[in-house]
Amino acid sequence: MRFKDLQEAVERNITKLFKSFFENPAIFLSEADVQCYLYALLINDSFFREISPTLKYRTPKEESKTLLIHAEVEVGIRGKGKKYDISIWKPSKAINLSEWETIIGIEIKFNRRSPARKEKSSILKDVRKVRYNKQGYILWLNWDREINEEHLKKVENLIRRYENVELFYLDMFSEPMRTNVKGISRLI
């Protein structure tokens, strides 16, 4: 399996998420709804169903199949524990949890204008966090408030520094609606 195939499968499902969000935004009342929906799309994609590694771990059931895709699992990044909204792990036939690494990290931002003062994880921090993967994605979906133009430019400028991070956004509140998702931009 090539990394490019994995990337294409992820991006295909991100586009499906954005299309569903565009068509029925009220399905998504929270960031958790967006995360769950994308997780369901990914684990039900035939590409991912075909590659399930065996997890070798000391439990009553020594070997068990697992998925490449997990939500909110803490991973080690340069000595620090981090959680991604969705992690996609390196494909292998058999894996050991202590040595298994994420290769794709996905962070989701939902109905954000600009950073909140007390926000634990700003979108700028998330961009820096996902860059430690072979590929990182930032998904920014807004349906009840406009994305602040200045903040969007800051995010885009930061992403330009990293070749392995991509931003997908859809701002349904602004007039006219704005997006950089190809499958959606034709519908607007």
TAJO-V518827 format. One record per residue. N is the residue number from 1. OMEGA is omega in radians with two decimals (999 if undefined). Layout:
# TAJO-V518827
<<N	OMEGA> <N	OMEGA>>
This chain:
# TAJO-V518827
<<1	3.12> <2	3.11> <3	-3.14> <4	3.10> <5	3.11> <6	3.12> <7	3.14> <8	3.12> <9	3.12> <10	-3.10> <11	3.07> <12	-3.13> <13	3.02> <14	3.10> <15	3.08> <16	3.10> <17	-3.11> <18	3.11> <19	3.10> <20	3.11> <21	3.13> <22	-3.07> <23	-3.07> <24	-3.06> <25	-3.10> <26	3.02> <27	-3.03> <28	-3.14> <29	3.13> <30	3.06> <31	3.11> <32	3.09> <33	3.13> <34	-3.13> <35	-3.13> <36	-3.13> <37	3.12> <38	3.10> <39	3.13> <40	3.10> <41	-3.08> <42	-3.07> <43	3.10> <44	3.09> <45	-3.09> <46	3.12> <47	-3.09> <48	3.13> <49	-3.10> <50	-3.12> <51	3.10> <52	-3.13> <53	3.04> <54	3.11> <55	3.10> <56	-3.02> <57	-3.12> <58	3.08> <59	3.07> <60	3.08> <61	-2.98> <62	-3.14> <63	-3.12> <64	3.09> <65	3.07> <66	3.12> <67	3.03> <68	-3.00> <69	3.09> <70	-3.14> <71	3.03> <72	3.08> <73	-3.14> <74	3.12> <75	3.11> <76	3.08> <77	3.13> <78	3.07> <79	-3.13> <80	3.06> <81	3.12> <82	3.03> <83	3.00> <84	3.05> <85	3.04> <86	3.10> <87	3.01> <88	-2.97> <89	-3.11> <90	3.13> <91	3.08> <92	3.07> <93	3.11> <94	-3.09> <95	3.02> <96	-3.04> <97	-3.07> <98	-3.11> <99	-3.06> <100	-3.09> <101	3.05> <102	3.05> <103	3.06> <104	3.06> <105	-3.13> <106	3.06> <107	-3.08> <108	3.01> <109	-2.99> <110	3.10> <111	3.12> <112	3.01> <113	3.14> <114	-3.05> <115	3.05> <116	-3.09> <117	-3.07> <118	-3.10> <119	-3.12> <120	-3.05> <121	3.11> <122	-3.14> <123	3.10> <124	3.06> <125	3.13> <126	3.09> <127	3.13> <128	-3.11> <129	-3.06> <130	-3.13> <131	-3.13> <132	3.11> <133	3.03> <134	3.07> <135	3.08> <136	3.13> <137	2.99> <138	3.13> <139	-3.08> <140	-3.08> <141	3.13> <142	3.03> <143	-3.14> <144	3.02> <145	-3.09> <146	3.02> <147	3.12> <148	-3.08> <149	-3.13> <150	3.13> <151	3.09> <152	3.12> <153	3.10> <154	-3.14> <155	3.14> <156	3.11> <157	3.10> <158	-3.13> <159	3.11> <160	3.12> <161	-3.04> <162	-3.14> <163	-3.03> <164	3.13> <165	3.10> <166	3.08> <167	2.97> <168	3.12> <169	3.05> <170	3.12> <171	-3.09> <172	-3.07> <173	-3.09> <174	3.09> <175	-0.13> <176	3.09> <177	-3.13> <178	3.07> <179	2.98> <180	3.13> <181	-3.03> <182	-3.12> <183	-3.13> <184	-3.06> <185	3.09> <186	-3.11> <187	-3.08> <188	999>>
